[in-house]
Amino acid sequence: MAHKITDECVACGACAETCPVGAIAPGGNGYVVDPDVCVDCGACEDGCPTGAIKAE
């Protein structure tokens, strides 16, 4: 199950830097997770300073 970036995202890019598979990219008003690439490791959730990433 992929992670999802919520509206609390401040577009800092910390999540994209921590993703080991490159599943996170800029999109919309912040960043988005590509569920087809995400391996559900949780690194992005741990690296997000605003707590904007949740497991779906």
N, C-alpha and C positions, 0 to 999 in steps of 0.2 A: 504494500500500500504506500503510495507516494505521499510526500509532505506537501502542504499548501501554505503559501504566503498570504497572510491576511492584510486587511486594510491598515493595520498598525505599522506596516513597512514604511521606513523613511528613506528608502533607496540608497542606503550607505554602501551596499555591495559586499558586506562582510560574509553573507551567506554564499555568494558566488565564489569568493576566495577560498572558502572552506570545503566546498563540494568536490569530492575526489573524482567524480565522473563527469563533471561539467554539465550537470542537469539544470543549472540555474542561469537565467539570462535576463537582461533588462526587458521590461515589457509593461505596457500600460503606464501606471503612475509609480511603479516600483520595479520589483523583480517577480519572475514567475518560474515555477518548477515544471520541467517537462516530465510528466509521469511515465513516459515510455523509456526514459533514460535513468530516472531516479532508482537507486538501489535500496532506499529506505534505511540508510545507515545512521541518520540523525545528526550528522556533523553540522549541517546547516542550522538545525534547531539549537544546538549547543552554541554555535557561533553568532547567533543573532542577538545583538545588544538590546533590542526592544521586545523580544519575545513574540515576534510577529509570525513565527513559523510553527505550524501544528501538524501532527500526523493526521491524515485523513482516515 
